[in-house]
Each structure stands twice: as structure tokens, then as C-alpha cells.
């Protein structure tokens, strides 16, 4: 699920999933949030109808296309050129949609040009993402919203498997980081629903190490999977700017 992280000497870390298996990741995207819980929670906090949206780490444009259905403009920013090309193909002919190649730390956008900056399981994972936060703040208009959607490390069973693969991650530390930076975070429970068992197993295979993927397959019955997320929202002040 995780796409790219900031490092001291590298702007972009290769994704372990969508960069290598975009077709399997497409299956995953279609299975995620089958009840629309994330989209409902996001729209409740920051309705983008008729507004300008930026999707950071847009991948091959799956979520960008959904924003474009009602936004005035929808711009995707993706650091991996092959994925950006796939996104452009997906959005070809869609009015107001565009895809640009760049990292989150250097958004190719004008100051105060967006009403919503969105990132879903991309780049903004806690300590280390400060340069991206500053860039998002720069491109937001006063009153605009930065919305970060990430997986919930503390929510079983998916969070258990994530912690098994990345034991250095600390859910409390991540929550404290976003609280310090002025975000309101809330849990969102979702259901991933696959057409067949083989699809679910293939997705778990690209999300986790072989050992943890085997565990996840053993611990999952049928073709559905309950997955918890954190929706983190911060609104840019209309007066003095937040530093």
C-alpha cells in the first residue's frame, strides 16, 4: 500500500507495489473501500465539487479520475514517469485534468492555486514528510484543505501485518507527529471486496513480504478484508499563514 517516502539523500523511494505490479494494484484499487466509507468521510470534511484539486502521489490516476468527475480541475503529481504516463492515458480527454511528474517536495504548481491537496497512502507517513507539508501549504489557498489518507497501523488485522513487516514504525509516534502539525485525525473503517480469492491473495502478495503475505492469506477468509484507515485533515488559515 505504501508508495514513496522522503529520505535525507533521496527525494523519492521506489514503491514496492504499484511501481512493479500496476495491473495487480489496479485490482487492489477497485477492491478497496467497497462501501465508499473513505470517499464519504473525505467529502464530508472537504467537498471538492467545482473546486481545484491536487492529488499528490497519484500513481496511475485511479483516484484522480474520481476527483475529476466533479472538480473544476484535478491535477495529479506523480514522481514515477511510467505511472504518470498511465495516468495521462486514463485521464485523456477529461476536461480540467492534468498529470505532472515531480516529487511531493517540489510541486510544479503556483502558490495558492488549489482548494484541496489530497494524498492517499503516498509520501505523508509521519516524521520526515515536513518538506511535503510545506509544499502543500504553499499551493493551498487560504481556507483550503490538506487531506491525508493512510492505513491505520493500530487497526487489526491489516495493521498487524504492517507492523510485522515494518517493526520500526510506531503508531503513537505517527499520531503525535500529525497532532503537532495541526491535523485532525479520525479512523475510517473500510471493506476491501474482491471478485475472487486469487485476486485477494495476489494483492496481499505485493503488499507484504513473502512470509507476512503467507500469514495474511492464512488469516483471511473468503474474498473480503476489513481494513482501517486514518483520515487526517488540516485547513489552511484564512489570516496568518501556518509555518
N, C-alpha and C positions, 0 to 999 in steps of 0.2 A: 504493500500500500504506500510505502514511503517513496518519495520521488527524489528530491535533492536537498542537500544540506550545505550550510556555509562552513568552510574551513579556513584557518588562518592564511594558507598559501594557495587556496583554490576557490574560485567563485562558485563552481558547480561540481557536485559529486554525482557520478553516474547513478541513475536509478537501477535498482536490482530487479525490477519487474517490467514496467512498460517499455523501457529502452530496448529490452531484449525480446519481449514477448507481447508486442502490441495487440496481436489478434486475441490472445488469451485475456489481456487486460480489457479489451472491448467487451468480452463476455462478462468479466467482473463488473464493469461499469453498468451494464444492463441489468445485472442481478442485484446490485446494491440498492438500498433504500426503496424496496418494492412497495412500501405503503406511502411513500412520499413524505415521511416524517421530517427529514432534513430540509427539504425544499419548503415545507410549510413553516418550520421554525425560522428559516432564513428570511422568507418573505415577510413574516410577522415582524421581524426586527428591522428590516431594511428593504422595503418594496422597491424594486428596480424598474417597474413599469414606466416607460417613457424617459428613462434616465441613462446616464453613461456608465457602463460597467467595464472594469478591467479584471481579467482572470489571470492571476499570476501562477505560473507553472501549469499552463492549460493543457499540456500533453497533446493529444491528437484532437482536441477540440470538443470532446463529448459534452462537457458541461457548458462550454462556451456557446454551443448551438442552442441549448435550452435557454440561456440568458437572452440570446439574440431574438427569440420568439416575441419578446415583449419590450426589450430595452430599446432606447433610442440608438445607442451604439454599443457594441460589445467587442472589446479588444483583448485578444489573448496574447500573453507574453510567455514564451517557451524557450529555454536555453538549448535544447537539443534539435538541431536542424531537421533530421528525419521526421521527428514528431511534428515540428512546425509545418512541414510540407503536408503531412497527413491532415493536420488541422485545416490548412488552407483548402485542401481538396474537399473536406467535409463542409466548409463554410462557403464554398464557391457559389457566387450568385446571391448570397444573403445580404440584403441591404444593411449597411451600417456595421458589418462585421469585418474584422481585420486580425491578422496574426503577425506578431513581430518576434524576432529572435534576439533574446537578451536574458541576462540573469536578473533575479529579484533586486540585486544591489544596484543595478543601473537600468532603471526603467526608461525606455525610449519614448517618454511621454512628457507633455508640458506640465508645468505647475498648475495646480487647481483645475484639472481637466476631467476629473471623474467624481461620480456620486457614490459609487460602490467599488471598492477593491476587494476581490474575493480570492482566497487561496484554499484549495481543498487537498489535504494530505500532501502538501508541497512546501518545502523550504522552512516554514514557520513552525519549528518544533520546540522552541524554548531558547535557553541561553545560546547565544551565537547568531541569532537572527536579527540583532539590532540594526544592522545596515539596511535590511529589507524593510523593517518597520519604519525607519526614517524616510525611505523612498516612497513607501505607500502614503505616509503622511504628507509628503511633498505634493504628490499628484492628486490628493483628495481636495475637493472644495470644502470650505467651511460648512459644517453640518453633514458632511459626507461620512460614510461608514467603511471601516475596515473589518471584514468578516473572515475569520479563520476557522476552517473545519478540520478537525484532526481526530484520529482514533483515540479512544479512552483507554489509557494504559491500565486503569484500575478496574475495568469492567470485564468480567468473565463472559465467555471463555476466550474471546479474541485477545483481550489484554493479557491473559495468562501466557498465551503463545508468544506474544510480542516480547514480554519480559524474559521469557526463556531464551529467546534469540538475542536480545539486547539487554543483558542484565545491568549495564551501566546506566540505563535510563531510570529516572526516579520520578514517579507521577507527582509526588508532592513538590519536588523542585520545579517541575514544569508548571504546575498550577501557581506556585508562588511567583514565578517569573512573570506570567501573564497578569497576575494581580498587581504586581509592582508597576507594570506598564499600562495600567488603567483599563484592562479588559474586563468585561462582564462575561463569565463563562457559565454555560449551562449544559447538562447532559442531554443527549438525544438518543433514544433507543430506536434501532432500525432492524429490519429483517432483510437479509440477502436471500433471494429466491432464484434458484437455478432450474433450467428446463430438465436437466438430467444430472445424475450423480457424477458422471465423468467430468462434467463442467466444474462442479464444486471442487473435485479433487485436483483438477488442473490448476485452478485458481489458488488453492492452498499451496500447491507446488511451486508457484512463482512468488508467493508472499513470504515464505519461510524457508529456513534451511531444511535439508532433506530429513534430518532427524525430527525437527519440530513439525514439519509438514505431515510426517507419518503419524505423529501423535495427534495432530489436529484432525486428520482423517478418521482415526480410531475413535475420537471423542465426539464426532459429529454424526448424527443420524439423518438419513433421508437427504433431501435436496434444499433444505433451508438452514440458515445460520443467523443467530441473533448477534448483532454487532453494536457496541456502544460507541458513540462519538462525543466530542466536546465541541460546542459551537461557541466561539469567542468573538465578541463584538466590541468595538471601540468607535466612538463617534468623535470626529474632529470638531474642536470648539469653534463656535462662530465668532468669538472675540480673539483673545490672545491665543497664539498657537502653542500646542504642547511640544515640549522639547523631548 
